[in-house]
Amino acid sequence: MVGKLIDGKGRIARKLRISVTDRCNFACLFCMPHKNEIRWIPQQDILSFE
C-alpha cells in the first residue's frame, strides 16, 4: 500500500470518513461524546458556496 495514513500512535488508518458539514447523522462517540456537550456552529460561520 503506497501512502499509508498513520496516526500519532503509529496505527494505520484503514478507513477515512470526511464530513463537509457540521451536521452528522451518525452521532458517534468520536464526534459527539455526550448529548449535553454538542455545540453547533452558528449558520453564519459555516463555509458555503455563496
Distance bins in CASP14 RR format, pairs under 12 A and 6 or more apart:
PFRMAT RR
TARGET T0000
AUTHOR 0000-0000-0000
RMODE 2
METHOD distances of the structure
MODEL  1
1 12 0 0 0 0 1 0 0 0 0 0 0
1 13 0 0 0 0 0 1 0 0 0 0 0
1 14 0 0 0 0 1 0 0 0 0 0 0
3 12 0 0 0 0 0 1 0 0 0 0 0
3 13 0 0 0 0 0 1 0 0 0 0 0
4 10 0 0 0 0 1 0 0 0 0 0 0
4 11 0 0 0 0 0 1 0 0 0 0 0
4 12 1 0 1 0 0 0 0 0 0 0 0
4 13 1 0 0 1 0 0 0 0 0 0 0
4 14 0 0 0 0 1 0 0 0 0 0 0
4 16 0 0 0 0 0 1 0 0 0 0 0
5 11 0 0 0 0 1 0 0 0 0 0 0
5 12 1 0 0 1 0 0 0 0 0 0 0
5 13 1 0 1 0 0 0 0 0 0 0 0
5 14 0 0 0 0 1 0 0 0 0 0 0
5 15 0 0 0 0 1 0 0 0 0 0 0
5 16 1 0 0 1 0 0 0 0 0 0 0
5 18 0 0 0 0 0 1 0 0 0 0 0
6 12 1 0 1 0 0 0 0 0 0 0 0
6 13 1 0 0 1 0 0 0 0 0 0 0
6 14 0 0 0 0 0 1 0 0 0 0 0
7 13 1 0 0 1 0 0 0 0 0 0 0
7 14 0 0 0 0 0 1 0 0 0 0 0
7 16 0 0 0 0 0 1 0 0 0 0 0
17 24 0 0 0 0 1 0 0 0 0 0 0
17 26 0 0 0 0 1 0 0 0 0 0 0
17 28 0 0 0 0 1 0 0 0 0 0 0
17 30 0 0 0 0 1 0 0 0 0 0 0
17 31 0 0 0 0 1 0 0 0 0 0 0
18 24 0 0 0 0 0 1 0 0 0 0 0
19 25 0 0 0 0 1 0 0 0 0 0 0
19 26 0 0 0 0 1 0 0 0 0 0 0
19 27 0 0 0 0 0 1 0 0 0 0 0
19 28 0 0 0 0 0 1 0 0 0 0 0
19 30 0 0 0 0 0 1 0 0 0 0 0
19 31 1 0 0 1 0 0 0 0 0 0 0
19 32 0 0 0 0 0 1 0 0 0 0 0
19 41 0 0 0 0 0 1 0 0 0 0 0
20 46 0 0 0 0 0 1 0 0 0 0 0
20 47 0 0 0 0 1 0 0 0 0 0 0
20 48 0 0 0 0 0 1 0 0 0 0 0
20 49 0 0 0 0 0 1 0 0 0 0 0
21 31 0 0 0 0 0 1 0 0 0 0 0
21 40 0 0 0 0 0 1 0 0 0 0 0
21 41 0 0 0 0 1 0 0 0 0 0 0
21 43 0 0 0 0 0 1 0 0 0 0 0
21 46 1 0 0 1 0 0 0 0 0 0 0
21 47 0 0 0 0 1 0 0 0 0 0 0
21 48 0 0 0 0 0 1 0 0 0 0 0
22 31 0 0 0 0 1 0 0 0 0 0 0
22 32 0 0 0 0 0 1 0 0 0 0 0
22 38 0 0 0 0 0 1 0 0 0 0 0
22 39 0 0 0 0 1 0 0 0 0 0 0
22 40 1 0 0 1 0 0 0 0 0 0 0
22 41 1 0 1 0 0 0 0 0 0 0 0
22 42 0 0 0 0 1 0 0 0 0 0 0
22 43 0 0 0 0 1 0 0 0 0 0 0
22 45 0 0 0 0 1 0 0 0 0 0 0
22 46 1 0 0 1 0 0 0 0 0 0 0
22 47 0 0 0 0 1 0 0 0 0 0 0
22 48 0 0 0 0 0 1 0 0 0 0 0
23 31 0 0 0 0 0 1 0 0 0 0 0
23 32 0 0 0 0 0 1 0 0 0 0 0
23 38 0 0 0 0 0 1 0 0 0 0 0
23 40 1 0 0 1 0 0 0 0 0 0 0
23 41 0 0 0 0 1 0 0 0 0 0 0
23 43 0 0 0 0 0 1 0 0 0 0 0
23 46 0 0 0 0 1 0 0 0 0 0 0
24 30 0 0 0 0 1 0 0 0 0 0 0
24 31 1 0 1 0 0 0 0 0 0 0 0
24 32 1 0 0 1 0 0 0 0 0 0 0
24 38 0 0 0 0 0 1 0 0 0 0 0
24 40 0 0 0 0 0 1 0 0 0 0 0
24 41 0 0 0 0 0 1 0 0 0 0 0
25 31 0 0 0 0 0 1 0 0 0 0 0
25 32 0 0 0 0 0 1 0 0 0 0 0
26 32 0 0 0 0 1 0 0 0 0 0 0
27 33 0 0 0 0 0 1 0 0 0 0 0
27 34 0 0 0 0 0 1 0 0 0 0 0
27 35 0 0 0 0 1 0 0 0 0 0 0
27 37 0 0 0 0 0 1 0 0 0 0 0
27 38 0 0 0 0 1 0 0 0 0 0 0
29 35 0 0 0 0 0 1 0 0 0 0 0
29 37 0 0 0 0 0 1 0 0 0 0 0
31 37 0 0 0 0 0 1 0 0 0 0 0
31 38 0 0 0 0 1 0 0 0 0 0 0
31 39 0 0 0 0 0 1 0 0 0 0 0
31 40 0 0 0 0 0 1 0 0 0 0 0
32 38 1 0 1 0 0 0 0 0 0 0 0
32 39 0 0 0 0 0 1 0 0 0 0 0
32 40 0 0 0 0 0 1 0 0 0 0 0
33 39 0 0 0 0 0 1 0 0 0 0 0
39 45 0 0 0 0 0 1 0 0 0 0 0
40 46 0 0 0 0 1 0 0 0 0 0 0
41 47 0 0 0 0 1 0 0 0 0 0 0
41 48 0 0 0 0 0 1 0 0 0 0 0
44 50 0 0 0 0 0 1 0 0 0 0 0
END
